Amino acid sequence: MGCVVSTAIAVLLCKHRCSVERLTSSMSFHPPTPPSYTLEVLEDGALKLRFGHPELAAALMHIQRAGVQVDLRMLRTSRRQTIPIFHYKVAGAYLTLLWSHANAMDCGEMYFFFLELALRLNMNVVAYDYSGYGAATGVPTESNAYADALAVFNYLLSTGITPERQLVLYGQSIGSAPTLYLATRQRVLATILHTPILSGLRFLIPPSTGFCSVGGCCSPRCVYALCDPFPNFKRIERVTAPVLLIHGTADRTVDHSHTLVLYERTPMQHRREPYIIDGAGHENIVDFDQEGYFTHIRAFLQSLGSHAQQLTDMTGHTVAVESRRMRPLASASVGAGPTMPIPPLVCGAADTYVDYRSVETSCGAAESPAYSK
């Protein structure tokens, strides 16, 4: 069976001009079409966020951000793509969370969740769209995703942040790959991996035993070992800061065994007890136990040192987190229009304009896919 599967992959490679990157891109990245938002450039160069979904647009027009300033900026990556970042700034916050999202959503669909996350954790949150997602140019590829993450990291350096004392990386699903790419090349305070994958091949071909096993020397894991994309299982061995792993036992997309193996491969001094949620799936980690999720995240952050002790809930009360803010609109049934509840935030007449006027250029070059790392 292993030889059959390896041969099938070889055929797919031929159809993609023998390019592992092209094959990986077609199978791994599924940006929402159309994007959930657009960015309008005003006469003075400022950016204005516009949602395509009427309920999201109405919510944006009436929310009061309650102490959170949401700035937008376009960054130029080392691979000559332009990507948007959403920078949620909480007054007086010391820590910053850099979030790399999952493969079938964009930052517009996560906008209100990120706003709430910043408030609940009392920390700045920076999110970005990969090349080919949202308002970004180009096409989504593994190399572009790494360059995108590096561009955002360099932007944060330009703001004066000290990564090893102030920056926490957060990777959701496929976002665990650019997150660990950064975590093994840059000094950061900590890393959080939310339903992470071991690697591209290990996601595509889970472990199996018996007569129809795909194991053995003909297994795709052996045949294509040197070109296994998103090699998180190797990279996590080189992290230099504490790691919190989060997964649900009922995940039917990425089995929670991925997290258990990553935990075992994490250097002992950087292991933290994983947050395994009994019964939670791939897309409802936050919804399944809201208080448990925020309690675990806050406890992990507070364990990082005295400078993280300021983390408190700025909202003063429990705010519901709707599940669709953690799932892509594209997951709605075919033929049925997506339903997006208006976020339960305080209403007012908040200005929806953002202040940044210029396009920043990122320094530093991202490597080509490091399959052997």
C-alpha positions as CSV (number, residue, x, y, z in Angstrom):
1,M,0.0,0.0,0.0
2,G,2.9,2.4,0.8
3,C,4.2,2.0,-2.8
4,V,0.7,2.7,-4.2
5,V,0.4,5.9,-2.2
6,S,3.9,7.0,-3.0
7,T,3.2,6.5,-6.7
8,A,0.0,8.5,-6.5
9,I,1.9,11.4,-5.0
10,A,4.4,11.1,-7.8
11,V,1.6,11.4,-10.3
12,L,0.3,14.5,-8.5
13,L,3.8,16.0,-8.5
14,C,4.0,15.5,-12.3
15,K,0.7,17.3,-12.7
16,H,2.2,20.2,-10.7
17,R,5.3,20.5,-12.9
18,C,7.3,18.3,-10.5
19,S,7.1,21.2,-7.9
20,V,6.6,20.2,-4.3
21,E,5.8,23.9,-3.5
22,R,3.0,24.0,-6.2
23,L,1.5,20.7,-5.0
24,T,1.7,21.8,-1.3
25,S,0.1,25.1,-2.2
26,S,-2.8,23.5,-4.0
27,M,-3.5,21.1,-1.2
28,S,-2.8,23.2,1.9
29,F,-4.1,26.7,1.3
30,H,-7.7,27.5,0.7
31,P,-8.3,31.3,1.1
32,P,-11.9,32.4,1.4
33,T,-13.3,33.4,-2.0
34,P,-14.3,36.2,-2.1
35,P,-12.3,37.6,0.8
36,S,-14.4,38.7,3.8
37,Y,-13.0,42.3,3.5
38,T,-11.3,44.8,1.4
39,L,-9.1,47.8,2.3
40,E,-9.9,51.1,0.7
41,V,-7.2,53.6,0.3
42,L,-8.5,57.1,1.0
43,E,-7.4,60.3,-0.6
44,D,-5.0,61.1,2.2
45,G,-3.4,57.6,2.0
46,A,-5.2,56.2,5.1
47,L,-6.8,52.7,4.9
48,K,-10.4,52.0,5.6
49,L,-11.7,48.5,6.4
50,R,-14.8,47.3,4.5
51,F,-16.6,44.0,5.1
52,G,-18.5,42.2,2.4
53,H,-21.0,40.6,4.8
54,P,-23.8,43.1,5.8
55,E,-23.9,42.1,9.4
56,L,-20.1,42.4,9.8
57,A,-20.2,45.8,8.1
58,A,-23.0,46.9,10.5
59,A,-21.1,45.7,13.5
60,L,-18.0,47.5,12.4
61,M,-19.9,50.8,12.0
62,H,-21.3,50.6,15.6
63,I,-18.8,49.0,17.9
64,Q,-17.0,50.9,20.5
65,R,-13.5,49.5,20.8
66,A,-13.3,50.2,24.6
67,G,-9.6,51.1,24.9
68,V,-8.4,49.1,21.9
69,Q,-6.9,51.0,18.9
70,V,-7.1,48.9,15.7
71,D,-4.4,50.0,13.2
72,L,-3.9,48.7,9.7
73,R,-0.7,48.7,7.7
74,M,0.5,47.1,4.5
75,L,3.9,45.4,4.6
76,R,6.2,44.5,1.7
77,T,7.8,41.1,2.2
78,S,11.2,39.8,1.0
79,R,9.4,37.9,-1.7
80,R,7.9,41.1,-3.1
81,Q,4.4,40.5,-1.9
82,T,2.3,43.1,0.0
83,I,0.3,41.8,3.0
84,P,-2.0,43.5,5.5
85,I,-1.6,43.4,9.2
86,F,-4.2,44.2,11.8
87,H,-2.6,45.6,15.0
88,Y,-4.8,45.7,18.0
89,K,-3.2,48.0,20.6
90,V,-4.4,48.0,24.2
91,A,-3.5,51.1,26.2
92,G,-0.7,50.2,28.7
93,A,-0.2,46.6,27.5
94,Y,3.3,45.3,27.6
95,L,3.0,42.0,25.8
96,T,2.2,41.4,22.1
97,L,0.7,38.3,20.6
98,L,1.5,37.5,17.0
99,W,-1.2,35.3,15.5
100,S,-0.8,33.1,12.4
101,H,-4.3,31.9,11.4
102,A,-5.6,28.7,9.9
103,N,-5.8,27.9,6.2
104,A,-9.5,28.6,5.3
105,M,-10.0,32.0,6.9
106,D,-8.8,35.5,6.7
107,C,-8.3,38.3,9.2
108,G,-11.7,39.9,8.4
109,E,-13.4,36.8,9.7
110,M,-11.3,36.9,12.8
111,Y,-11.5,40.7,13.3
112,F,-14.0,40.7,16.2
113,F,-12.4,37.7,17.9
114,F,-9.0,39.4,17.9
115,L,-10.6,42.5,19.4
116,E,-12.0,40.5,22.2
117,L,-8.8,38.5,22.6
118,A,-6.9,41.7,23.2
119,L,-9.4,42.8,25.7
120,R,-9.7,39.5,27.6
121,L,-5.9,39.1,27.8
122,N,-5.0,42.8,28.2
123,M,-2.3,42.5,25.5
124,N,-1.6,43.8,22.0
125,V,-2.6,41.4,19.2
126,V,-1.0,41.4,15.7
127,A,-2.6,39.3,12.9
128,Y,-1.8,39.2,9.3
129,D,-3.0,37.6,6.1
130,Y,-0.8,35.2,4.1
131,S,0.0,36.1,0.5
132,G,-3.1,35.4,-1.6
133,Y,-5.4,35.9,1.4
134,G,-7.7,38.8,2.1
135,A,-6.1,42.1,0.8
136,A,-2.7,40.5,0.3
137,T,-1.1,40.1,-3.2
138,G,0.4,37.0,-4.7
139,V,-0.5,33.4,-4.2
140,P,-0.3,31.3,-1.0
141,T,2.8,29.1,-0.8
142,E,5.0,27.7,2.0
143,S,7.8,30.0,1.1
144,N,5.5,33.0,1.0
145,A,4.0,32.1,4.3
146,Y,7.4,32.1,5.9
147,A,8.3,35.4,4.3
148,D,5.0,36.9,5.4
149,A,5.6,35.9,9.0
150,L,9.1,37.3,8.9
151,A,7.9,40.6,7.5
152,V,5.5,41.0,10.4
153,F,8.2,40.1,12.9
154,N,10.5,42.7,11.4
155,Y,7.7,45.3,11.6
156,L,7.3,44.6,15.3
157,L,11.0,45.1,15.7
158,S,10.7,48.5,14.1
159,T,8.1,49.5,16.7
160,G,10.7,49.0,19.4
161,I,9.4,45.7,20.9
162,T,11.9,43.4,22.6
163,P,10.8,40.0,21.3
164,E,12.5,37.9,24.0
165,R,10.6,39.8,26.7
166,Q,7.4,41.0,25.0
167,L,6.5,38.8,22.0
168,V,4.4,35.6,22.2
169,L,3.9,33.7,18.9
170,Y,0.5,32.0,18.3
171,G,0.0,29.5,15.5
172,Q,-3.4,28.0,14.6
173,S,-3.6,24.8,12.6
174,I,-1.4,25.4,9.4
175,G,-0.4,28.7,11.1
176,S,1.8,26.5,13.4
177,A,4.3,26.2,10.5
178,P,5.2,29.9,10.1
179,T,5.0,30.2,13.9
180,L,7.6,27.5,14.4
181,Y,9.6,28.9,11.5
182,L,9.9,32.1,13.5
183,A,10.3,30.4,16.9
184,T,13.4,28.5,15.8
185,R,15.1,31.6,14.2
186,Q,14.2,34.4,16.5
187,R,14.3,34.9,20.3
188,V,10.8,35.2,21.6
189,L,9.1,35.1,25.0
190,A,7.0,32.0,24.3
191,T,5.0,30.1,21.6
192,I,1.5,28.8,21.6
193,L,0.4,26.1,19.1
194,H,-3.4,25.7,18.5
195,T,-4.3,22.4,16.9
196,P,-0.9,22.2,15.2
197,I,0.3,19.7,12.5
198,L,3.4,17.5,12.7
199,S,4.2,18.1,9.0
200,G,2.5,18.1,5.6
201,L,3.0,14.4,4.9
202,R,2.1,13.4,8.5
203,F,-1.2,15.3,8.1
204,L,-2.0,13.9,4.7
205,I,-1.0,10.3,5.7
206,P,-1.8,9.5,9.3
207,P,-0.1,6.5,11.0
208,S,-1.6,3.1,10.1
209,T,-1.0,-0.5,10.8
210,G,-2.1,-3.9,9.4
211,F,-2.2,-5.4,6.0
212,C,-3.1,-2.1,4.3
213,S,-0.5,-0.1,6.1
214,V,1.3,2.7,4.2
215,G,4.4,2.1,6.3
216,G,7.6,0.5,5.4
217,C,10.4,1.6,3.1
218,C,8.0,2.6,0.3
219,S,6.0,4.8,2.7
220,P,5.6,8.4,1.4
221,R,7.2,9.5,4.7
222,C,10.4,7.7,3.6
223,V,10.3,8.3,-0.2
224,Y,9.6,12.0,0.2
225,A,11.3,12.6,3.6
226,L,13.5,15.3,2.2
227,C,10.6,17.3,0.8
228,D,8.1,17.0,3.6
229,P,6.5,20.5,3.9
230,F,5.8,22.3,7.1
231,P,8.2,20.1,9.2
232,N,7.1,21.2,12.6
233,F,8.1,17.9,14.2
234,K,11.7,18.7,13.4
235,R,11.6,22.5,14.1
236,I,10.0,22.1,17.5
237,E,13.2,20.4,18.8
238,R,15.0,23.8,18.3
239,V,12.7,26.2,20.1
240,T,14.3,28.4,22.7
241,A,11.3,29.4,24.8
242,P,8.3,27.8,26.6
243,V,5.7,26.1,24.4
244,L,2.0,25.6,25.2
245,L,0.2,23.1,23.0
246,I,-3.7,23.2,22.6
247,H,-5.8,20.5,21.0
248,G,-9.2,18.8,21.2
249,T,-9.7,15.0,21.5
250,A,-12.5,15.1,19.0
251,D,-10.5,16.9,16.2
252,R,-11.4,15.1,13.0
253,T,-9.2,17.4,10.8
254,V,-5.9,17.2,12.7
255,D,-5.8,14.3,15.2
256,H,-4.7,15.4,18.7
257,S,-1.9,12.8,18.4
258,H,0.0,15.5,16.4
259,T,0.1,17.6,19.6
260,L,1.1,14.7,21.8
261,V,4.1,13.9,19.5
262,L,5.1,17.6,19.3
263,Y,5.0,17.7,23.1
264,E,7.4,14.7,23.3
265,R,9.8,16.4,20.9
266,T,9.8,19.7,22.6
267,P,13.0,20.3,24.6
268,M,12.4,19.3,28.2
269,Q,13.1,22.8,29.6
270,H,10.5,24.4,27.4
271,R,7.7,21.9,27.8
272,R,4.5,23.1,29.5
273,E,1.6,20.8,30.2
274,P,-0.5,20.8,27.1
275,Y,-4.1,21.9,27.2
276,I,-6.0,18.9,25.9
277,I,-9.8,19.5,25.7
278,D,-11.9,16.4,26.0
279,G,-14.5,16.4,23.3
280,A,-13.4,19.6,21.5
281,G,-13.0,19.6,17.7
282,H,-10.8,21.4,15.3
283,E,-12.8,24.6,14.9
284,N,-14.4,25.0,18.3
285,I,-11.5,25.1,20.7
286,V,-12.5,28.5,22.1
287,D,-16.3,27.9,22.0
288,F,-16.1,24.5,23.7
289,D,-14.9,26.0,27.0
290,Q,-14.5,29.7,26.8
291,E,-13.5,30.2,30.4
292,G,-11.2,27.2,30.4
293,Y,-9.4,28.5,27.2
294,F,-8.8,32.0,28.6
295,T,-7.9,30.7,32.0
296,H,-5.2,28.4,30.5
297,I,-3.8,31.1,28.2
298,R,-3.7,33.6,31.0
299,A,-2.0,31.2,33.4
300,F,0.6,30.3,30.8
301,L,1.4,33.9,30.1
302,Q,1.6,34.8,33.8
303,S,4.0,31.9,34.3
304,L,6.5,33.6,31.9
305,G,7.8,36.1,34.4
306,S,7.0,39.2,36.5
307,H,6.6,41.4,33.5
308,A,3.5,39.3,32.4
309,Q,1.7,39.7,35.7
310,Q,-0.4,42.6,34.4
311,L,-2.6,40.3,32.4
312,T,-6.2,40.9,33.5
313,D,-9.7,40.8,31.9
314,M,-10.3,44.4,30.9
315,T,-13.9,43.7,29.9
316,G,-15.0,43.2,33.5
317,H,-17.5,40.4,32.5
318,T,-17.8,37.3,30.4
319,V,-18.2,38.1,26.7
320,A,-19.6,35.4,24.4
321,V,-17.3,34.2,21.7
322,E,-19.4,33.0,18.7
323,S,-18.0,29.9,17.0
324,R,-18.2,31.4,13.5
325,R,-15.5,33.9,14.5
326,M,-13.1,31.0,14.7
327,R,-14.4,29.2,11.5
328,P,-14.3,30.4,7.9
329,L,-17.5,31.6,6.3
330,A,-16.7,29.1,3.5
331,S,-17.6,26.3,5.9
332,A,-21.3,27.1,5.6
333,S,-23.4,24.6,3.7
334,V,-23.4,25.0,-0.1
335,G,-26.4,26.9,-1.3
336,A,-27.0,28.5,2.1
337,G,-25.9,32.0,2.8
338,P,-23.4,32.2,5.8
339,T,-24.9,33.5,9.0
340,M,-22.6,35.7,11.0
341,P,-23.9,37.0,14.3
342,I,-23.1,40.6,15.2
343,P,-20.5,40.5,17.9
344,P,-21.8,41.2,21.4
345,L,-19.7,44.3,22.0
346,V,-20.7,47.7,23.3
347,C,-22.4,49.9,20.6
348,G,-21.5,53.4,19.9
349,A,-20.3,55.7,17.1
350,A,-16.7,54.7,16.9
351,D,-14.6,56.0,14.0
352,T,-13.7,53.1,11.7
353,Y,-10.8,54.9,10.0
354,V,-7.2,53.8,10.6
355,D,-4.2,56.1,10.9
356,Y,-1.3,54.4,9.1
357,R,-0.4,56.2,5.8
358,S,2.6,54.4,4.4
359,V,3.7,51.1,3.1
360,E,6.5,49.6,5.2
361,T,9.3,47.5,3.6
362,S,10.5,44.5,5.5
363,C,14.2,43.8,5.9
364,G,15.6,40.3,5.9
365,A,15.2,37.4,3.5
366,A,13.1,34.3,4.1
367,E,14.6,31.1,3.1
368,S,13.2,28.7,0.6
369,P,11.2,25.9,2.1
370,A,13.5,24.1,4.6
371,Y,12.1,20.7,4.1
372,S,15.0,19.0,5.8
373,K,14.7,21.1,8.9
